[in-house]
Amino acid sequence: MELGDLINLVGNIGVGGVVALIVVLRLEPGMAKLAEVVQHLTIIVARVSGQDYDEVVREFGVNGGKRRR
């Protein structure tokens, strides 16, 4: 992206919009990794607490309701 393009973008959507766009683009990969970690922690907690993993998946829709292999 060239400086002229950036200035045009700021003119169209404002400084706040550009900053928000940059933040979203930079955080998106981290959010995907965070979702994966939460899913793994769900499996660990279910196993440690003696819960049936398949039941947890069905009840809470972990992994779209499908068992992870």
LINWO-V250771 format. One record per helix or strand. SS is the DSSP state (alpha for helix, beta for strand). FROM is the first residue (numbers start at 0). LEN is the number of residues. Records with the same first field share a line. If there is no record, write none. Layout:
SS->FROM-LEN ; FROM-LEN
//
This chain:
alpha->2-46 ; 52-8 ; 61-4
//
